[in-house]
Amino acid sequence: MAGKFDMSDLGKLTYYLGIEVIQHEGGIILKQDRYAAKILEETTMDDCNAVHTPMDANVKLSKAQEEKNIDEECRMSIGCLRYLLHTRPDLSFSVGLLSRYMHEPKESHGVALKQILRYLQGTRSYGLCFKKMENVKLIGFSDSSHNVDEDDGRSTTCHIFYLNESPITWCSQKQETMALSSCEVEFMVATEAAKQAVWLQELLGEITGRPCERVLILINNKSTIALTKNLVFHGRSKDIYKRYHFIRECVANEQVEVEHVPGEEQKADILTKALGRIKFKEMQYLIGVQDVSRVDFKFKGETVGLSLKED
C-alpha cells in the first residue's frame, strides 16, 4: 500500500477511538480502561464503592409511568456505556435493558444505572484477550430468556461467537416478535445465530484465503435442536414463521452444525438476564472477560506472564 499511496508508518496500533490495544508475541489485548474512567468522572461516580454485579438478579425494570422522570443526562451516560460494550460483553444485558427506556428514564432506571457504574468502578481493568493459535475454528452459542419483559412479555435473545477461545462478536436484544413457547423462541434465536455464522464463515474465508469449516452452534434446548434437523416436527413448529427455517437449510447444506450444551456451560446465559453474584462470576469467566492487568499466555509451549501497569 505504501508503494501506491502516501502513507506514514505510525507503528503498531495502541489506541483507537477509546479502545486500548496491547500487541505482543502471545496475542492481543483489548480494553477500555481510560474510557471507563472518563465515564465515571463525567457522572461523578469516580469515588463510588464498587459492587460485584452490574444488576441484581431480582430487579425487574419497566416503563414505570407512575414514577418521576429523571435528568436527561442519563441518556448520555447510557450511550457512553453502549460504546463500552466493544470490549465488555458482560455488560451487554444490563446496558441493553436500560437502553429500552432511554426515551423517558424514570427513577428506577437511574438506580439501575448507578449500579452499573459502581460495577464498572471495580472492573475498569477488565477486557478481552486474543491468544495466538495455529488452528482457526468458529464456535457460537445462542440462548434466550422466555417472556421476561415486564411491559410486553417479549424475550431477550442473544448469541456470541468465538474464534477459538476468544469472543469476537455478540448480541443481546429484545425479540422483535412474540414467541408462543420456549421452543419457538429458542428456534428463532438459533436462526439469527445461523445467519451470523454464515456471514462470519464467508468473512473468515476471505481473510484467510481458504474455505472455513462449518460453524458449531451450541444450544441448551433439545427440542430446538430436533426442530433444526427434523422437517416433520410439525406439532411444535406450526406457529413459527417460515423465514426462521433458514437454519434448517444451513444444517442440511453442512454450513452449520447444531449441538446441545448443558445450561451451566451455556456461555450466552450472561447476555439474557441478570444473574446472582456467584453465577455471574462463573459466566463472566466462561465468556472470556477478565482482568487484563495481569494475563498469562501460552506461547511456543511456554507460559508467558504479561503485567500491564497504568501510565
N, C-alpha and C positions, 0 to 999 in steps of 0.2 A: 504493500500500500504506500509505503514511503517513496517508492520509485515513481508513483503516479500522482501523488498529492503532496502538497506542502504540509509536513507534519512535525510536531515536536514530541520527542520521547520523554515523557514525564516519569518513567519508571513504572513499577508495579502499582496497581490501584490500591489505595489505602483508605480513602474516604470519598463517598459519593452520595450526595443528597441525604445526609443524615445517617448513612449506613457505614459503619467502620469495617474494613476488610483487612484481615491479617493473613498473609500468604507465607507459607513455609514449605519445607520439603515433605512434611507429613500430610498436608492438606490445606484447607482454607477455613477460616473462622469468620462468621458474620455476626455483628452485634450492633446495638444502637444505644450504647451506654450514655453518650453525651446528649443524644436526642431525648432520651428518657429523663435525664437530669434537667434539661431545658423545660420539659413539660411540667415537672414537679415545681420548678422555680416559678413558672408563669402562673401556676394555680396556687401558689403559696403553700404547697404541701411538701416542700423540700426538707422540713424538720419534723415531719409526722412520724408516728410509730408504725412500724411495719406489721403486716399480717401475713398469714400463711397461704390464703386462698384469695382469688380476685372476687369471688362471690360466694355467699353462704348457700349451702345446699337447700335450705328451706325458704329461700327468698322467691317470691312469685310477683314479678312485675306486670303491670297492666297500664292502660291509659289513665286510670285513676282520675276521672273527671272531677271528683269531689275535692281533690287536693289543690293547693295553691300552686300557681306557676312559679318557676324559679328563674334566676338570671339567665339570659340567653347566652352568656359566655360559656354555659355548659355545652352548647353545640360545638363551639370551637375546640373545647377540651376533648370531646368525643372524636371529632375529626382528626385531631393530632394523634389520639390513641389508635385510630384506624391505620394510620401510616406506620405505627409501631409494629403492626401485625406482620410486616415483611420478615421479621426475624423472631416473632413471638407467637407461634400458633397456640400456646397455652392461654392466650388472652382472647382468642377468636370468638368463643361463645359469649363471654361476658360483655365484650365491647360490641359485638354484633347485636346482642339483645338490647343494649342501651340505644343503639343506632335506630331502632324501630320507633323510638319516642322522641327523636331529635326535634320534630316539628313543634312539639308542645311539652317540654320537660316539666315534670312535677317534682314535689319534694322527695318522694320515694326514689326517683331517678337520681336526684342529687346525692342521696345517701349511698346508692349503689356505685355512683361514680367515685365518691371518696374512698370506698372500699377497694376499688381497682387501683386508685392512685397509691393507697397505703401498701397494697401488694407490690406495686411497681417499685416503691421505695426500697423494699427488701430484696428485689431481684433485678436491679439495674444492670448487673454484670452478666446476666443470662443472655444466651444467644444460641446459635447453631454451629455445629462443626461438620465439615465435609471432608471425610478422610480419603486419601488417595488409595485406589484399589484397581487391580488389573481387570477384573470382570465387571461388566455393566449389566444390571438387572433392575427392571421396574417392578415394584410391588405396590398395590393400592389397598386401602381399607375404606369401606363405606358403612355408614351407620345412621340411625335416626332415633329420635325420641318421639313416640306417638302421642299426639294431642296434648301438648304442654302449654301452648299459648293461652293465656287467660282471657283474651278478647275474642278470638275466633276459633280456638281449638286446633289450629294447624300445627303441623310437626316441624321440628327443627332437623334439618338433614345436613349431612356433611360427607366429605371424602378427603383423604390425604394420601399422597403418593410419595414413595421413597425411591431414590436412586441408590441401590444397595442399602446402606443403613441410614442414609441421610434424607430428611424430608425436603422435597423440592417444590411442592405445590399443595395447597389445602384450601378448603372452602367450608364455611359454616353459615347457613342461611335458613330463613323460614320458607317452607314449601309453598309454591305458587297455588296449588290446588289442594282441596280437601281429600284426604285418603279415608277409606271406609274400614280399613283393617291394618294391623301392624305388618301383615304380609305384603299388602299393597304398597304401603309407604316405603318399605324396605326394597321392594322391586323397583319402584320409581327412582329412588336414590341410587340404586345399583346401576340403572340405565344411565343416569347422569355421570356416574363414575366411569362407565364404559366409554362414553363419548370423550371424556377427558383422557382416558387411557389410550384411545386410538390416536388422538392428537399428539400426545406425548411420544407415542410409538413412532409416528411419522417425523416429528421434530428430532428425536434422538437418531433416527436413521439418516437424516440429512447432515447432522453434526458429525457422526462417526463414519459415514460413508458405507455402512453395511446394514443389512436388514436387522431390525430389532426383534428379539424373541417375543412371543405372546405374553401379554401382561397378566400377572396373577392378581385377582381382586378377592380380598378376604371379607366375608360377611358372616355375622353371627346369627342368621336366621335361616334355618334349614328349609323352610317352605319356600323362601325366595330362591334358594339355590335350585330346588326341584323345579320351580317355575321357569328358570332360565334354560333348563335342559329338556323339559317335557312339554311338547306342544299340545298335548291333550289334557292339560291340567286345568280344565275349564271351570270346575266348581268354585275355585278360589280366585279365578282371574277374569271372570266375565265383566267386571266393572272397571278394569284397568284400560286406560286409553291405548289405542293401537300404537301410537308413536313411542310408547315406553317399551315395546317389544323389540326395539333396536338391539338390546343386549343379547337377545336370542340369536340374531344373525351374527353378532360378534363371536359368540361361543361356537356356533356352527362353522364359521369361517376360520376358527382357531386363532383369532386375533386376541381374544380374551379367555382366560381360564378362571372359573369361579370355584372357590373352596370355602369350607366352613372354618371359622375361628372361634374359640371359646370367648365368652363375654369378658372374662378377666384379662384376655390378651388382645382385645379389640382396641387398637391404638386410637381409633377415631372417636372413642367414647367421650373423651375430654372436650370434643368440639360440639357435643349435642346438649349438654346440660351442666348445671353447677354440681360439683362433687364435694364430698366431705374432705377434711384435711388429709387423712391417710390415703384415701383413694386418689385424690388429686395429685399428691406427690408421686404415687406409683405411676399414674398415667403421664405425668409430666416427664418422668424418666423414660417411659416407653416411647413417647412421641419424639424424643430427641432434644428437648430443650434442657440446657444445663448451664452451670456456672462456668463460663469460658475464661475466667481469670486464671484458672489452673486446669489444663487439659493434657491428658496423656494420649499419644498416638502410637500406633504400631507402624514402624517404617523399616522396611528391609529386614523383617523378622525381629526387630528390637523395639522395646517400648521407649518412646521418647517423651519426656516431660516438657511442657511448654508453660511458662509462667508469664502472665501478662500483667503489667503494672500500669496504672494511670500516669499520664504525662504530668 
